[in-house]
Amino acid sequence: MHFLTEKIVFPDVSEATSEGLLAVGGDLSSERLIHAYSNGIFPWFEAEDSLLWWSPDPRFVLFPNDLKISKSMKQILRKNTFKVTVNKDFKAVIVECALAKREGQDGTWITDEMVKAYIKLHKLGYAKSIEVWQNNVLLGGLYGVDLGNKVFCGESMFAKVSNASKVGFITFVQNSNYNLIDCQIHTKHLESLGAKHISRTEFLKFL
């Protein structure tokens, strides 16, 4: 286990545990976050835990050309029930993601410290939000990190009504020019949309 100091440096990702845990400690400064994402590393921890940094192998990703859209979702998209925007209200999206109730989770890993850190990243142009609206009410969205390397590192999404986050994600992927969407770890939700595992080595090539 590697313990980070004030110096912004991480061990080689090959030193991560079988679960993908690479290091403990450090901080959530913009400089450290940018360095981490550039090297296939992301923070993920509970409020009461130390700051944990991960680089799993394999990595769960979506290639935009592999995006799967069910017949029912195609019908929903055609109805234009929702309006999708980009970077219209980043703070609202990340706060809603933090508040969202998730199956199997008592709390949230999006702590107040995380919210502040990613809002700062957004102001610097490195974090992006996608909002889903209906009648000018925010009902879904997602956010992540874009370092300008044609890879979008997805962090979290939320939906207050059925299909809101799916509409946002699908619309975002269809209208982007990314080579890869990083989903980090497996979820059935993203698998149903076409995400799959690739090796960490292959993932790092895209960065």
C-alpha positions, 0 to 999 in steps of 0.5 A, a space after each residue: 500500500 502506498 501512502 501519498 505525501 504533499 508531492 504530486 506523484 503516484 506509484 505506477 498503476 501496475 502496483 495496484 491491488 487486485 481490486 484496483 486500490 493504488 494509494 492512500 492519502 494526498 489531497 483533492 487539489 486540481 493539480 493532483 486530480 489532473 495528474 491522476 486522471 492523466 494516468 488512469 487513476 481516480 479517487 473513490 472513498 466514503 466520507 469517513 475513510 481516508 482518501 483512496 486512489 484507484 486504477 482497476 484492471 480490467 477497466 470498464 469502458 464504452 466505445 461510442 460506436 458500441 452504444 446500445 439503444 433499446 427500442 423503448 429508449 429510441 421511442 423516448 428519444 424521438 418524443 423529445 420529452 427531455 431537453 439535454 444541455 452541457 455545462 449549464 449547471 455543473 454544481 446542481 448536477 454534482 450535488 444531485 449526484 451526491 444526494 441520490 440514493 443508490 442500491 447497496 449504499 448507505 451514504 455517498 462517496 461524493 463528499 463535500 470535499 469532492 464537490 468543491 474539488 470538482 466544481 473547481 475543476 469545472 471552473 478550470 475547464 476540466 470537468 463537464 456536466 450534462 443536464 436533463 430538463 423537463 419544463 425547465 426542471 432538472 430531472 437528471 444528469 451526469 458529470 465527469 472529467 475531460 482532459 482534452 485527450 478525446 477520453 471522457 472519464 465519467 464519474 456519476 449520474 442521477 435521475 429523479 424520473 425514469 430514463 432521465 439519466 439514460 437520455 442524458 448519457 445517450 444524447 451526450 455520447 451520440 453528439 460527442 467526438 470522444 474515442 472512449 467513455 471511461 465508466 471505471 467499474 462495472 454496472 449493469 446499467 452501463 453494460 446494458 448501454 454497451 459498456 465492456 471491460 478492456 485491460 488497463 494497459 489498453 485503456 492507458 493507451 487511449 490517455 
